[in-house]
Amino acid sequence: MDSVDCIVAGAGVIGLAVARELARRGMETIVLERADAIGTETSSRNSEVIHAGIYYPEGSLKAKLCVEGRDRLYAYAAARNIPHKRCGKLIAATLPGQQEMLAGIIAKAKANGVDDLVMLNAAEAMAMEPSLTCVAAVLSPSTGIVDSHALMLALLGEAEEHGAFLSLNTEIVSGRIETERFVLQTRDGSSGASFEIAARHFVNAAGLGANRLAASLEGLDPQFVPALKLARGSYFSVTGKPAFSRLIYPVPEPGGLGVHLTLDLNGGMRFGPDVEWIEDKDYTVDPRRAEHFYGEIRRYWPDLADGSLSPTYSGIRPKLSGPGEPAADFVIQGAETHGVKNLVNLFGIESPGLTSSLAIADLVAQRIAPPYV
């Protein structure tokens, strides 16, 4: 049976960032990914936004890791020539009663260490973005966008430079916790062949599959595996010359940040995600959902033309809280919680997971890896 220092489950942005950090610290690391490519689920089905750290409760992991991760991500993208842009965003209030909500957003952001937000009146905001209609807005200059696939390729490349190995088409079927090691039963997605591999450390960064994977580990108390809730978010795009130079967000809504406008690095406009609670993983985009999108978008962009929205893609948020429940924090669960030495489970890593990826990786490495020499 092959054995390594550490196995990381999942080759999304979090798993790759963790593998990079562990490999840099001298650990022999292998990443097991059941798909035939990296980042095929949550990591590539999102808005590709570098979040400033505005919305999250003070003291939460989301707040701390987003702010720390944002700065790390900008620096990493610049150093590794990863396409990105610090374009900024406007959070637009479209109804008079929402102006108080903007003030609350600024206060929450300051508590999280984000002190560069600027309150704008309607004239100031619409002077910056002439296509915008609002009664007030908040400018977040440190919000940006990044090429998520280029980021994952860079993380993978650096991990491999330090000796890490990626195994695609490799599904972890089950596992057992033995004294001082983890033994995982895997299956090759191409041939169907099964084999076992052992490791002294195990990081479960399987995203949408993390809860199921943790539940399959013999020796882990099931009480430490939270229930997974799935929230699908659909995206629609508009072709033609972009009407905005910054991201445009409405005030947040329950379950998400509202149907917002994001830009790709070529200036293309896409809108989403909305929130649709589902039972099973399904990435189908229903074109009829555009009817709802038109109404939401026209609150801040009334000139959106009829028939201009085209369904693009969808993503699924791996949530730990359901409809009507307060948003759950990231869960980065180590031995201090479940009592299993050298096991780290990552649950509910939704937005701002992409922004937080490098900070999450450092936190995981601090728990199981030797310090830098």
N, C-alpha and C positions, 0 to 999 in steps of 0.2 A: 504494500500500500504506500503510495506517495505521501509525503508529509512536508509541510511548509510552515514558516513562522505564522503567517496570517492569511486567511481567506476573506475576501470581500465579496459579498453577494450583491450583484447589480452593477451594471456599467452605465448608469446614468451619470449626471454631473456630480452627484454626491459621492457615489461609489468611486468614480475616477479621481475625484479630489482627495478622498480618503486614501486610495491606493498610492497616489503621488506622495502624499505626506508621509505615509508609513515607509515607502521605499526610500524616500530622502533620509529617513532616520535609520536606515540600514536593515530594515526588516524584509525578509524574503516574502514577497506578497504575490498572490494570484487573485485575479478578479474572475468570478464565474458569472456569465450572462446567458440567460436562456434564449434570448433573441439572436438573430444572425448579424446584428450590428449594434453599435453603441447608441445609447440615448434614444430609443425608439418610442418611449412612452412620455411620461410627464416632462422629461428634460427637453424634448423637442416639440412639445405640443403646448406651448405657452406664449406669452407676449414678448419674451426676450427682453424684459425691462430690468434695468439695474435700479432697484428701489432705494429711496433715500433713508427709509426707516421711520416713516411718518405715523402709521396708523396703529401700531401695536401697543398693548398695555405696558406701562412702565414696569421694568424689572423682568419682563418676559424674555424667554430665549429668542423669540422672533425679533424683539426690539434690539437686544444686545448683539445678536449675531448678524442682523441685517446691517446695522450701522458699521460694525467692524468689517463685515464681509464686503460691503460696498467699497470701502477704501482699499481693501486688499484687491478686489476685483479690478478696479480701475488701474491700479498699479501693475497688476499681473497682465492685464490686456495690453497696456502700453509696452511693457517689457518684452512680451512675446509676440507683438505685432498682430494681436487678435482684433479684427474689425469691431469697433465700438464707437459710440458718440455720446458725449455729455450734452444732450439736446435740451434738457429741462422739461418740465411739464407744468400745466395749469390745472388746478382743481377748481372746476367752475360751479358756482351756485347759480341755478337758473330760476329759483323761486325766492322771494324775500325772506321767508322763514329759514332758509338754508344758510344765511350769512352767519348766524350764531354757530352753526355747525362748523363753518370754516374757522372761526375763532377757537373752537374746541380742538380742531385738528392741529392748529398751530401750538396750542398749549401742550397737547399730547406729544407732539414732535419735540418740543423743547425739553420735555421730561426725558425723552429718549436720547438727548444729545444732538438733535438736529436743529441747529440754530440759524439756518440760512433761509428759512421760508419768509416770503414777503406777501403781505396782504395788499391786494389791488382793488381799486374800485372798478366799476364797469368800463369806464372810459379808458383807464390804464390797461386793463386786460385786453380790450378789443383793439386798442392801438397796437399791441404786440401781435395779436392774431385777428386780423380784420374779418375773417369768416366766422369768428366766434360770437355768440350771443349769450350774455350772462348779466347778472345783477352785481356780481363781485367774483373774485377768484383769488386763489393762493398760488404763488409762483414757487416751484421747487427747482432751483437751479442745479441741484446735484443728482437729479434723476436722469437716467440715460438708457441706452439700448446697447445690446451686445449680440454678436453672432454666436448663438449657443452651440452650434455644431463645431465651429472653429475653436471655441473654448474647450469643448470636450476633447477634440483632437490634440490640443496643446497639453491638456492634463494627462491624457493617455501617453503622448510622446515623452513627456518628462518622467512619468512613472516608469516607462520602459527603459529610459536612459539610466535609471537607478536600479534596474534589475527586475521590475515587476513584470508579470505575464498576464495576458488577457486570454481567456478561453470562452469563445462564443458558442452558441448552440449547446450550452451546457446548463441543464436544469437541475437545481437541487431538489430532489424528491423528498428527502427526509434527512434527519440527522440525529445523533445521540451525543450527549455530554458525558464524557468519560473523565477520569482523573487526569487533570493537566492537559486535556486535549479535547478537540471536537472531531467527530467522524461524520462525514457527510456522504450520503448516497446520492449519486448524480446519474443523469441520463443524457446521452448524446442525442440532440434533436435531429440529427441527420441519419445516423445509423440505428438509433434506438438502443445502443449498447449501454450497459450500466457499469459504473465503477465507483470505488470508494476513495476518498481523499481525506487526509487528516491535517489538522492545524492546531497550533497552541493558542491561537487567537482567532476570533471570528467576529466580523462586523457585518451585520445584517442591514444593508442599504438597498433593499430590493424594491423600494417605492411602493407601488400598488400591490406588490406581492409580499411585502415585509411582514404583514400580520399573519398571513397564511404560513409563511416560512417559519416564523417564530413558533406558531402553534404546532408545527411538525417536529420541533426539537424535543426529543425524549430527554427528560431531566429538567426542563424548564416549566415551572409552575404556570398553568394556564391563566391564573389570575393576573399575570403580568402582560398578557396579550390583549390590548384594547380592541374593541370592535371597529371595523373599517366602514366608513360611510363614503359613498361615491357621489361626487357632484360634477356633472359634465358641463363644460363651458364651450359653446360654439363660437366660431369666428366667421365674419363676413368681410369681404374686401370691396374696395371701390377702385376702378382703374382711372387713369388720367393723371393730370398734374395735381400734386398734393395741395390741399387747401390750407394746410397748417404746417408750421415748422417745428412745433413742439407737441409733445403728447398732451392729450386733453382727457381729463377724468371728470366724471360727475362726482358729487358727494357719495360716499360709500353706501352700499345697500346690504341688507342681511345676507350673509353667505359669500360675499365677494365685494369687489370694488366698483361694481356697476359696469355698464357697457361703455367702455372707454375707447378712445382712438389711440392706437399706437402706430408708429412708423417703422418700416424696415430700413436698413442701411442705405437703400436706394431711394428712399423717400416715399415708397408705396404705403398707402393707407389701409389699415385693417381695423376692424371693430370687434370688440368682445373682451372677455367672454361673458356670456350670461350665466345663470345658475339654473341647472336642471338636475334634480335629485333622481338617481337611477339605482337599480338593484344590481345590475350586471354590467361588466365592462363592454361598452359599445361606443364606437367613435363615429357613428352615423350622424351627419348634420342634416337636420330636417329643413329644407328650403323655406318651409312655411314659418319658421321662427323669425325670418326676416321681417315679418309684419310687426313683431314686437320691437325689433331693432330700429326700424324707421322711427317709431314713436320716441324711443329713448334717445337716439342720436339727434333728432330734430330739436330736442330741448336746448342743445348747445350749438347745433349746426342746422338751422332751419332751411338752408339752401340745398340740403341733400336731395338729389333728384329722384323721382319715382323710378323704380326698376334698376337702380344703379348698384344695389348690393348683390354680391355673388357669394354663395357658400364656399368657404375655404377649407377649414379643418376644425377639429375639436380636440380638447384635452380633458382629462379627468383628474380632479383633485383628490388625493388620498386623505380624506378628512377623518378626524376623530370625533367630531361633533356633527349633529344632524340638523334638520330644519328647525328653526326657532330656538336653538341652543346657542349659548355664547361660544364664540370661536375658540377652538382649542389651541394650545401652544404646541410647538415642536416637542416631541418626546425623544430624548437622547438617553437611553436607559442602559445603565451599567450595573456592575455588581452591587453598588450601594442600594439598588432597588430590588433586583431579582436574586441576588446572592450568588450568581454564577461568575466566577473569576474569568476575566479576559473575553467576555461576551458583551458586545454593544449592539443594541437594537435601536434603529431609527424609525420612529413611527410618525405619521402625519406630517411628512416633510413636503408641504405644499408651498405656495408663495409665502414668504420671499426666499424659498429654498435656493433658487438659482443665484440670487444675489449673495446669499449667506454661505455658499458652498465652501469657500476656502476657510472661512471661520469655523464652520461645522467640522471640517476635516481636522483642523488644528485641535479642536476640543476633543474629538474622538481619539486622536493620536496621543494627547496628553494622558489619556486614561490607560492606554495599553502599550504604548511604544516607549522605548528608551529616549531620553532627551538628546538633543543635538550635542555632538562632541565638540 
